[in-house]
Amino acid sequence: MANSIVKAKKYVPILDEKYMAEVSTAILDSTEEAKYLVEANTFLVADRELAPLAKYNRNTGYVQGDVNLDWTPYVVEYDRGRMFVVDERDNEEAAGLAYLGIAGQFIKEYVAPELNAVRIATYATKAAAANKVDVTITDSASAYAAVRACANKLANDGVPAERRVTFIDVTTKGLIDDMDKLPSFDAPVIEG
């Protein structure tokens, strides 16, 4: 058991880097706010409730505010995995590359495409009607207009510039790239 923990500490950071490099939707992960429970398919998300601003009094100072923190459990709707067995001696002889190579290839070929597809489909399905626009993209101008409308919506909704992310497919990105001059966006554009 102790040997497994040592190996996990050795391999997890490397595999986390591979995950971040391959899964374009990983930018949306919130490890700060989510804590896993005992069950592998259930995690907790922090819900904070803060008191609003109150009038400052020069004699008595600030009005004390309440802060409530609750943890809301969420059950993962899509729970999949795979276990690979790598001979310990073969892995040792390969300086850990046997396991890392298999795990890295698995992340790139299977985990990343499936996870990106499921996440984006889930976000699109669960988005509020006010956040959905049905447009037909036929050329570079309509592709740019659709992406610009998304960027404007995020800005108008008060999303800080460093937190704005726009996901577009390769075809739409290509149409925009084909324009004479690529307009600048207020958000990083991630192909996927």
Secondary structure, 3 states (H helix, E strand, C coil): CHHHHHHHHHHHHHHHHHHHHHCHHHHHCCCCCEEECCCCCEEEEEEEEECCCCCCECCCECCCCCEEEEEEEEECCCCCCCCCCCCHHHHHHCCCHHHHHHHHHHHHHHHHHHHHHHHHHHHHHHCCHHHCCCCCCCCHHHHHHHHHHHHHHHHHCCCCHHHCCEEECHHHHHHHHCCCCCCCCCCCEEEC
